[in-house]
Amino acid sequence: MKRNWHKPAITVAVIILIATVLILKFTRREKTGNSPSGASAPTETLNAEPVTDSFVPAPRPAPADSAPAPETSSPVPAGNVLAMVNSTRLTQNDLDRMFQSLPHQYQDIYRDDPAELLEQLINRELLYQEAQKRGFVQNTPVTDPEQKKNLAIELLLNNYTSRLTVNEDEISRFYEERKADMAGASLEQVKEQIRRFLLQQKQEAAVNSFMESLKTRARIQRNEQWLARQQANKPADPLARALRSGKPTVLDLGAGHCVPCRMMKPIFDELKQEYGDRANIILLEISEYRSIANKYNVRIIPTQIFFDKQGNIFWRHEGFLPKEEIIKKLKELGVD
């Protein structure tokens, strides 16, 4: 089986739980369920990764019933103030408190990327302000401020995603398109897992669209000096440099403890020798480049992503990939 699309989808409750802590763009994203095929694949799943599958249906339009935030004069964030979201200040203390509240696997991801964590803090504040506008804060039966905020966001997101459904035609179409990955399982055997998977993807896309609409209507200011310091402290990004080079790029993300990942290393060493002057051949340890893994929705290792000369994604694959298949894709990208 080439793609573990069926890797357990996050339920709405888990998504919302993560959202109330982090939001994680809803896009950085899987947790319960069983494989419909029972087939083994040369891959390893990343259960601690807040990411999802790359198959995402078109986003559902965001509601337009909230007026744009009024343009108000406010000081540019500086010092301990990291951002202003409409009239609300987000401080270093808020960011530290959010970091400390995260499960350890999320702390590992955001420890070296506080700027991205600030974006999640901004997202959370936007959702809370929208929950206030829609009256969800008054409906929370708790008095603790943080719990009240989390519950209000949960009510808002539940309300926003509760109308989403998956019909039989969508399930059948998905099954037919990926029938080769089902290892002989019938539609009836995998129907409910496909339904859960597609529903999770719709929920994710809807919340992404919703978040973007909130950002468009909000007045958000960031502490640019603080952001510049975070950027200066970040390690060099080899992929970003490669994507600006004007050459095709193939990236492999894996881990030393993963057998198929170790099988990819000698292949990439050979490819670098043979094609390194005409293409960027990059093999990265996922634990050292979590931000890249999150950006490209990597949930299974090894994952290979091919980019064209302009830096656009051309093709991606999950699991062990033979050298001849990589060469074939490089030739499709114009590498002789």
Order of alpha helices (4+ residues) and beta strands (2+ residues): alpha-beta-beta-beta-alpha-alpha-alpha-alpha-alpha-alpha-beta-alpha-alpha-beta-alpha-beta-alpha-beta-beta-beta-alpha
